[in-house]
Amino acid sequence: MLTLGIKNLPKHLKRPLSRRIRNLLIGALSGLGLFALFQIVAPFLISSTLVRAGMEEAVAEWTGHDVTIEGSPDIRFWPEPRITLRDITIRKPVDGGERVLGRVSRLSASFDLLQTLLGQPEFKDFRLTDPQIYVLREPDGRLDWTNDGLLSRAVREAKPDANGQLLAADADAPMGEVRITNGTLEISDVSSGRTARFSAIEGNLHWPWLSQGMEIKARGELNGRKLSVDFNSAQPLLLLAGASGNASGTIVSDIFQGRFQGVANLATHAFLSGDAELTVPDLATVMAWSGVNFPGAERIKRLSLSAHVVTNDNTLRFENLSLGLNDDKATGILDLMLPEGRLPRLTGTLAFDRLDLSGIVDVLTPATDNANDNVQTGIEFDLRLSAEQAMLGPLRLSAAAVSVLDTPTQSRVDIVDSDFETGRLTGRLATAAVDRQDEMALHIAVQGADFGNVIKNLGLGGPLPIAHGSLDLSLILRRPITPQAWREAEGHLRFRGEKGILPGVDIAGVRQLAAYKPYFSLSEAGSGNLQFDSIDLSARIANGSAEIDDGKINGSDGTLTISGVIPYASNSLALSATVHPALQDPAQLTVFIGGSWPNPVIWPVSQTAPKPAD
């Protein structure tokens, strides 16, 4: 059937065309002819001087500033009328002089032929090559770039309208597409004195009319790193005015990526209200790139954050916060307060699955060139933290409740409560006093813990008490807290234990060797253990040594008293120990313990039998 239709096609073509088709063809050909004629005649009817003047006037009208064009214009009419201008400079008079707001190597725009023939050229769909734009961000958040031009008037007069913006018809103007090639944008913040410079910008701005929404898709470089931005807003004029407007967008780099959707405000603190996400695979690289140096951040490799951000006056709240630090996760709520004339203050509550307390200590006691410098971090903290598991050096805590406070007058971290080796641990590390900011006071209290596990986890060897007990430690340390600071710490320690053993202390073997050897190592005396019912040791700590002023180990066979000095900084001993037997036999034994830990040397001093009882 198809073959039959093809064979009959010549017959249909030979038939005369209907009147309707003829009219359509004549109309189309006439339109094409007129269009071709118009394109041929237009260059002779339109003055390049008129178009150039119109373009120069249009740029000045948009910006409200003086515009100079050095290069000669280039006008073409196919496939669309377009003018290209070169070497354009935009200036603004300031304090008797002038400030350059921008330079453009080449600017082109399309224009309407009919409007141009009437002497009123209208331009749209701009193309900017090698533009250099310089913007000031005023203290109130306004972007000072335009003056009394169309854009400035629109920014001043725009009003919020539901999810859009409302602009009077006489203040509206078409913008169209703006394409940027190899652009540079410098934003200088008046309040902070900082300047952000974006270079190698390639992108498109889609803004049909000033009263409508805007979309930006661009890529460029900031501080040597490539960035790509996808941003859109239905209220761009409100944002440029330093007011709140809806916005959404993403920013992607090889070192971080972020996303936001909600309400933005470019005012003093650039508040946001909406859903935000941030992912940083390598925080150290981002900090080096941004020039920010935050103490303790070197411990963090990966950072991730997602939250619903809410603005309330001068407070930025992170609700439904999910925070990732390396492999540790936390949820909670944070408030970032930005009061006038004071440091920013971060408050809130976070629940961690695992928390490294050493990182918090590093933040509160950073290394400085001068220990007397104020080492406050530049932001105040007042946080409540909880953790299923918490690490304090090699020690592991569970169900930990922690409080962190850092202000210009005090830095403090409190372990309010925690489960520790079947017992409980609390503690505080805080600045010693307002006038002693270079010192930290440490207090740790342990009750009912299994010190056998504590010693094992610390990796300590030698004759240390294996028992459940309590420890109370108070120290004054210089900040920053370095190994040298620990060696120079001063304070007091007390340990009390229940029934347990001193491994490797064989009293019978010591007695036997003391009878005929002037000195011997502890290991030579045998591998037996000293069993005790209780132990109570207290010591003063200073200059890398612990001076035991009262040490008693009580057992069914008698009491062992210890006094002397343990220079722990050099891993050595200088102790006097006396064995007081519970019975008359064996004799009382006094020895000097020296050498190095964990296998000290013993020098017998005396072995005297007690006097017979009356």
C-alpha atoms as one frame of an Amber mdcrd trajectory, in Angstrom:
protein
   0.000   0.000   0.000   2.913   2.277   0.768   4.407   1.452  -2.660   1.142
   2.466  -4.318   1.166   5.827  -2.529   4.695   6.566  -3.682   3.838   5.748
  -7.332   0.935   8.223  -7.206   3.069  11.031  -5.677   3.999  12.627  -9.096
   0.332  12.881  -9.958  -0.399  14.822  -6.728   2.530  17.156  -7.309   1.265
  18.048 -10.782  -2.038  19.225  -9.339  -2.326  23.024  -8.758  -1.793  24.191
  -5.128  -4.810  25.219  -3.133  -5.426  28.927  -2.483  -4.695  28.547   1.235
  -1.292  26.934   0.686  -0.405  29.540  -1.952  -1.212  32.348   0.481   0.894
  30.760   3.196   3.868  30.349   0.853   3.544  33.907  -0.426   3.383  35.230
   3.154   6.426  33.230   4.234   8.455  34.307   1.228   7.419  37.917   1.710
   8.453  37.782   5.388  11.803  36.298   4.512  12.307  38.895   1.839  11.471
  41.748   4.170  13.741  40.305   6.847  16.605  39.963   4.348  15.967  43.476
   3.045  15.880  44.823   6.590  19.172  43.101   7.374  20.733  44.552   4.237
  19.358  48.056   4.729  19.765  48.236   8.545  23.542  48.850   8.531  22.951
  51.875   6.344  20.103  53.191   8.486  21.658  52.636  11.926  24.544  54.822
  12.982  27.347  53.034  14.851  27.891  56.267  16.768  24.273  56.183  17.887
  24.540  52.562  19.025  27.813  53.215  20.845  26.384  56.265  22.571  23.307
  54.285  23.483  25.403  51.449  24.888  27.578  53.830  26.882  24.468  55.547
  28.198  22.892  52.176  29.042  25.909  51.060  31.100  25.979  54.422  32.897
  22.220  54.158  33.484  22.578  50.674  34.956  25.424  51.555  37.326  24.781
  55.228  37.977  28.477  56.014  37.469  30.773  57.530  34.887  31.599  55.153
  32.038  34.379  55.613  29.514  34.905  53.496  26.401  38.331  53.628  24.784
  37.987  51.142  21.928  35.991  51.538  18.720  32.638  49.685  18.505  31.989
  46.635  16.381  28.411  46.129  15.159  27.017  43.082  13.362  23.485  42.269
  12.318  23.587  38.509  11.689  22.358  36.200  13.092  21.145  38.894  15.515
  21.966  42.568  15.986  24.845  42.821  18.462  27.301  45.514  19.442  30.752
  44.909  20.925  32.638  47.566  22.877  36.219  47.388  24.162  38.259  48.851
  27.007  35.420  49.981  29.266  36.078  51.581  32.669  33.499  52.412  35.345
  34.481  54.996  37.984  32.942  56.511  41.079  33.903  59.898  42.586  35.045
  59.589  46.220  36.517  62.246  48.547  37.679  64.549  45.800  39.087  61.677
  43.757  37.679  58.631  42.080  37.563  54.889  42.630  37.555  52.339  39.836
  34.554  50.056  40.201  35.239  47.885  37.196  37.017  47.328  33.943  35.850
  45.221  31.013  38.119  44.232  28.156  35.172  43.494  25.860  31.450  43.998
  26.361  28.821  42.937  23.860  25.047  43.014  23.926  22.178  42.347  21.572
  19.794  45.150  20.663  16.440  45.639  19.003  16.663  47.004  15.463  13.300
  48.741  15.493  13.908  50.484  18.812  17.348  51.514  17.608  15.877  52.993
  14.365  13.534  55.009  16.580  16.566  56.344  18.459  15.855  54.376  21.666
  18.177  51.334  21.615  17.518  48.667  24.250  20.249  46.180  25.137  20.120
  42.738  26.722  21.954  39.409  26.810  25.328  40.835  27.785  28.680  39.117
  27.224  31.588  40.270  29.376  35.160  39.233  28.563  37.945  39.787  31.110
  35.749  41.839  33.477  37.301  43.086  36.706  34.697  44.076  39.303  35.566
  45.703  42.648  32.870  45.705  45.344  32.769  47.170  48.859  30.697  45.442
  51.513  29.550  48.160  53.899  29.209  47.577  57.680  25.416  47.285  57.264
  25.833  44.494  54.707  24.974  46.531  51.616  27.090  45.955  48.538  28.286
  49.398  47.491  28.734  49.128  43.752  25.878  50.977  42.122  24.891  54.555
  42.843  21.744  56.088  41.313  21.389  53.686  38.415  18.628  51.278  37.508
  20.021  48.500  39.683  20.507  50.755  42.691  16.983  52.126  42.423  15.564
  48.624  42.106  17.528  47.524  45.184  16.187  50.475  47.175  12.571  50.112
  46.121  12.119  46.320  46.056   9.686  44.927  48.612   9.111  41.326  49.720
   6.061  39.723  48.170   5.316  36.249  49.540   8.159  34.135  48.113   9.125
  36.750  45.534   9.801  40.465  45.306   7.654  43.405  44.271   9.006  46.211
  42.102   7.224  49.149  40.479   6.948  48.958  36.697   8.887  52.189  36.144
  11.771  50.783  38.225  11.846  47.467  36.363  14.161  46.690  33.473  15.125
  43.684  31.361  18.458  42.057  32.129  18.409  38.794  30.166  21.486  36.617
  30.062  24.896  37.768  31.231  27.796  35.545  30.230  31.178  36.089  31.875
  34.505  34.905  30.488  37.722  35.043  32.532  36.285  37.396  35.124  37.688
  38.722  38.399  35.625  39.759  41.412  37.088  41.429  44.509  34.873  41.942
  47.560  36.408  44.143  50.259  34.724  43.983  53.661  34.849  47.386  55.366
  34.303  45.997  58.877  37.029  43.337  58.870  39.371  44.877  56.305  39.574
  41.530  54.489  39.389  41.122  50.730  38.165  38.039  48.905  39.398  37.717
  45.306  37.703  35.378  42.864  39.530  34.894  39.571  39.218  32.948  36.304
  35.421  33.216  36.556  33.456  31.490  33.802  29.704  31.459  34.090  26.212
  32.634  33.292  23.797  34.930  35.083  20.163  34.374  34.108  18.027  37.334
  35.218  15.200  38.027  32.716  13.890  41.122  34.535  14.995  42.885  37.722
  11.629  42.099  39.289  12.084  38.377  38.641  14.300  35.679  40.103  17.983
  35.250  39.378  20.129  32.167  38.731  23.928  32.024  38.664  26.043  29.142
  37.453  29.748  29.839  37.539  33.150  28.396  38.230  36.355  30.126  39.209
  39.293  30.190  41.612  39.661  31.480  45.150  43.091  31.416  46.790  44.350
  29.038  44.117  41.500  26.538  44.513  38.831  25.883  41.897  35.224  26.411
  42.934  31.912  25.943  41.187  28.768  27.747  42.313  25.129  27.097  41.470
  22.940  29.755  43.093  19.405  30.992  42.603  17.036  33.330  44.400  13.528
  34.604  43.776  14.403  37.721  45.824  17.834  38.843  44.577  17.132  42.574
  45.067  16.374  42.015  48.760  19.676  40.164  49.174  21.593  42.994  47.492
  19.878  45.452  49.831  21.227  43.647  52.895  17.773  42.306  53.744  16.560
  38.724  54.030  15.646  36.862  50.876  15.094  33.265  49.854  18.088  31.553
  48.305  19.389  28.134  47.471  22.593  26.872  46.033  25.589  24.624  46.153
  29.303  25.309  46.216  31.714  22.541  45.246  35.482  22.384  45.441  38.076
  19.638  45.531  38.540  20.351  49.271  34.939  20.878  50.423  31.355  21.091
  49.283  28.296  22.754  50.747  24.579  23.135  50.113  21.967  25.574  51.401
  18.255  26.140  50.866  16.270  28.687  52.793  16.535  32.394  53.642  19.813
  34.301  53.450  20.872  37.717  54.694  24.039  39.520  53.614  23.935  41.912
  56.563  26.646  42.245  59.203  26.894  38.564  60.167  25.519  37.008  56.947
  22.829  35.006  58.721  21.064  32.069  57.128  17.801  30.312  57.896  17.212
  26.986  56.220  18.696  23.577  55.597  22.481  23.508  55.287  25.084  20.820
  54.650  28.879  20.954  54.652  31.409  18.213  53.896  35.160  18.684  54.355
  37.340  15.647  53.511  40.564  17.287  54.776  40.092  20.050  57.360  43.795
  20.908  57.584  43.868  21.692  53.861  40.773  23.891  54.124  42.227  25.791
  57.087  45.512  26.378  55.292  43.580  27.531  52.206  41.299  29.873  54.153
  44.010  31.239  56.458  42.070  30.199  59.570  44.085  28.685  62.410  41.892
  27.026  65.020  43.711  25.326  67.935  43.147  21.578  68.119  41.793  21.344
  64.573  44.874  19.414  63.497  43.303  16.396  65.206  40.337  16.541  62.809
  40.791  15.054  59.357  37.204  14.829  58.115  34.346  17.154  59.012  30.702
  16.902  58.018  27.699  18.916  59.147  24.008  19.022  58.365  21.433  21.096
  60.219  18.369  23.259  60.003  19.690  26.761  60.540  17.444  29.353  62.201
  18.185  33.067  62.653  16.894  34.879  65.707  18.133  38.444  66.259  21.900
  38.062  66.707  21.828  34.280  67.169  22.293  31.567  64.592  20.786  28.285
  65.788  21.705  24.861  64.378  18.706  22.620  64.985  18.599  18.891  64.267
  22.353  19.074  64.003  24.272  16.057  62.761  28.026  16.508  63.153  30.831
  14.222  62.008  34.413  14.567  63.257  36.618  11.900  61.670  34.827   8.674
  62.545  32.956  10.210  65.498  29.319  11.272  65.178  27.294  13.727  67.254
  23.760  15.057  67.270  22.243  17.964  69.125  21.622  21.692  68.968  24.023
  24.649  68.894  23.579  28.419  69.145  26.132  30.812  67.676  25.579  34.210
  69.283  27.166  37.310  67.760  26.695  40.106  70.319  27.835  43.620  69.513
  31.229  44.495  70.955  31.931  40.973  72.236  33.443  37.758  71.017  31.137
  35.289  69.239  29.771  32.713  71.688  28.939  29.079  70.874  26.547  27.339
  73.246  24.513  24.153  73.119  24.339  20.434  73.723  25.890  17.620  71.711
  25.620  13.859  72.149  28.617  11.925  70.774  28.973   8.238  70.156  32.697
   8.679  70.878  34.647  11.713  72.083  38.382  12.397  72.392  38.822  14.706
  75.377  42.443  15.347  74.422  41.218  17.393  71.459  39.191  19.622  73.782
  42.241  20.119  76.003  44.265  21.136  72.951  41.658  23.754  72.035  41.692
  25.257  75.536  45.472  25.082  76.010  47.015  25.829  72.604  50.727  26.229
  72.094  51.877  29.861  71.961  55.197  31.594  71.536  54.673  33.332  74.852
  52.990  31.420  77.649  51.769  34.717  79.120  49.786  35.549  75.985  46.015
  35.311  76.131  45.462  32.019  74.362  41.679  32.351  74.154  40.524  30.951
  70.826  38.721  34.035  69.460  35.299  32.500  70.117  33.658  31.754  73.466
  32.418  28.235  74.248  29.771  27.114  76.709  28.917  23.537  75.737  27.366
  20.475  77.323  28.646  17.222  75.842  27.756  13.600  76.405  29.477  10.540
  75.015  28.830   6.845  75.023  32.602   6.397  74.933  35.224   9.036  75.789
  39.004   8.867  75.602  41.239  10.657  78.081  44.660   9.825  76.711  44.946
   6.026  76.989  42.035   5.882  79.461  38.539   4.986  78.313  35.389   6.360
  79.919  31.768   5.509  79.230  28.486   7.371  79.757  30.511  10.553  80.113
  28.967  13.980  80.765  31.311  16.860  79.958  31.057  20.634  80.256  33.309
  23.007  78.271  33.683  26.708  79.022  36.117  29.068  77.322  35.957  32.841
  77.849  38.564  35.614  77.951  38.745  35.205  81.739  38.516  31.430  82.136
  39.044  28.181  80.242  37.547  25.061  81.808  36.562  21.525  80.941  34.638
  19.454  83.502  34.067  15.735  83.444  30.860  16.000  85.422  30.335  12.255
  85.550  31.538   9.073  83.840  31.781   5.331  84.317  35.392   4.237  84.573
  36.687   0.676  85.050  33.684  -0.435  87.149  33.955   2.804  89.116  33.372
   6.514  88.570  35.621   9.330  87.366  35.099  13.071  87.643  37.539  15.841
  86.905  38.246  19.438  86.021  40.917  21.257  84.061  40.653  25.024  84.415
  42.702  28.187  84.394  44.147  28.617  87.866  42.953  32.239  88.255  42.155
  35.373  86.258  45.610  36.779  87.005  47.285  33.411  86.279  46.139  32.690
  82.733  49.400  30.868  82.014  48.546  28.121  84.534  45.959  25.341  84.553
  44.589  23.567  87.624  43.863  19.865  87.152  41.804  17.759  89.532  40.853
  14.143  88.912  38.836  12.006  91.325  38.351   8.261  90.795  36.169   6.120
  93.060  35.856   2.334  93.108  37.811   1.674  89.912  39.675  -1.476  88.979
  43.259  -0.192  88.961  44.512  -3.471  87.594  42.855  -2.576  84.290  43.975
   1.035  84.599  47.633  -0.046  84.935  47.232  -2.464  82.028  45.691   0.184
  79.759  48.436   2.635  80.660  51.000   0.040  79.684  52.824   0.295  83.027
  54.979  -2.491  84.437  56.548  -3.211  87.795  55.099  -3.575  91.281  52.004
  -1.410  91.120  48.869  -2.095  93.207  46.312  -4.371  91.552  43.134  -3.534
  93.444  39.878  -1.651  93.399  40.389   1.758  94.862  40.166   5.518  94.695
  42.547   8.167  93.416  42.597  11.885  94.071  45.013  13.975  91.980  45.426
  17.762  92.053  48.051  19.523  89.933  49.034  22.969  88.739  50.476  22.908
  85.215  51.823  25.615  82.972  50.068  26.064  79.647  50.406  24.913  76.981
  50.259  21.423  78.422  53.340  19.768  76.960  55.485  16.864  78.224  57.697
  19.490  79.837  54.665  20.976  81.596  53.825  17.557  83.056  57.385  17.170
  84.326  57.211  20.558  86.015  53.730  20.079  87.494  53.130  20.682  91.204
  50.410  19.245  93.386  49.261  16.345  95.501  48.214  12.728  94.968  46.470
  10.231  97.214  45.622   6.609  96.427  43.537   4.305  98.603  42.897   0.711
  97.651  40.989  -2.273  98.922  42.199  -5.879  99.086  44.680  -6.642  96.325
  48.299  -7.510  95.464  51.626  -5.920  94.608  52.876  -8.186  91.799  56.528
  -9.175  91.875  57.056  -8.171  95.529  58.121 -11.386  97.289  58.731 -10.376
 100.922  60.006 -13.863 101.894  62.537 -13.770  99.052  63.632 -10.267 100.038
  64.202 -11.394 103.650  66.206 -14.345 102.498  68.538 -12.333 100.255  68.802
  -9.496 102.797  70.380 -11.933 105.266  73.571 -12.323 103.234  73.617  -9.951
 100.209  74.487  -6.234 100.479  72.190  -5.414  97.541  70.146  -7.181  94.903
  67.473  -6.485  92.320  63.828  -7.008  93.127  63.497  -9.678  90.450  66.208
 -11.744  92.165  64.010 -12.049  95.248  61.454 -14.159  93.401  58.199 -13.799
  91.519  55.783 -13.966  94.461  53.152 -11.310  95.120  52.538  -9.192  98.203
  48.918  -9.583  99.247  47.331  -6.771 101.207  43.990  -5.834 102.732  44.327
  -2.093 102.193  46.740   0.462 100.783  46.978   4.186 101.464  49.598   6.372
  99.748  49.870  10.157  99.618  52.548  12.185  97.876  53.581  15.732  97.063
  54.442  16.313  93.392  56.972  18.893  92.222  59.893  19.241  89.822  59.338
  15.895  88.144  59.275  13.957  91.439  56.667  12.492  93.784  57.630  12.673
  97.458  55.790  10.022  99.456  55.231  11.386 102.941  52.806   8.745 104.126
  52.512   5.274 102.632  51.027   2.221 104.319  50.198  -1.213 102.961  48.345
  -3.380 105.489  47.965  -7.140 105.279  47.337 -10.135 107.469  51.104 -10.679
 107.810  51.883  -7.109 108.841  52.338  -3.586 107.564  54.691  -2.160 104.956
  55.468   1.552 105.369  57.060   3.535 102.538  58.580   7.002 102.381  60.975
   8.828 100.074  61.097  10.269  96.583  60.154   8.887  93.174  61.813  11.021
  90.447  59.343   9.860  87.794  60.763  12.235  85.194  63.957  10.136  85.178
  62.168   6.830  85.873  64.137   6.289  89.073  63.503   5.608  92.796  64.832
   6.720  96.172  62.620   5.069  98.817  62.878   3.694 102.324  60.596   0.773
 103.165  60.023  -1.043 106.445  58.188  -4.346 106.927  56.442  -4.470 110.297
  55.434  -8.121 110.888  52.154  -8.833 112.629  53.858 -11.488 114.762  57.161
 -11.454 116.673  58.709 -13.720 114.059  60.030 -12.881 111.524  62.071  -9.808
 112.328  61.315  -6.228 111.268  63.051  -5.427 107.987  64.113  -2.002 106.658
  65.510  -1.577 103.137  66.476   1.229 100.771  64.980   0.985  97.285  66.845
   2.711  94.446  67.843   2.211  90.846  65.338   2.481  88.035  61.768   1.365
  87.471  60.381  -1.276  86.981  63.161  -3.488  88.428  64.679  -1.506  91.276
  67.719  -2.421  93.376  67.272  -3.188  97.103  69.860  -2.394  99.810  69.036
  -3.965 103.206  69.476  -1.454 106.033  68.565  -3.609 109.038  66.726  -6.756
 109.928  65.987  -6.654 113.639  63.906  -9.129 115.560  61.247  -7.530 117.722
  61.622  -7.555 121.530  59.817 -10.371 123.404  56.434  -9.378 124.666  56.035
  -8.908 128.439
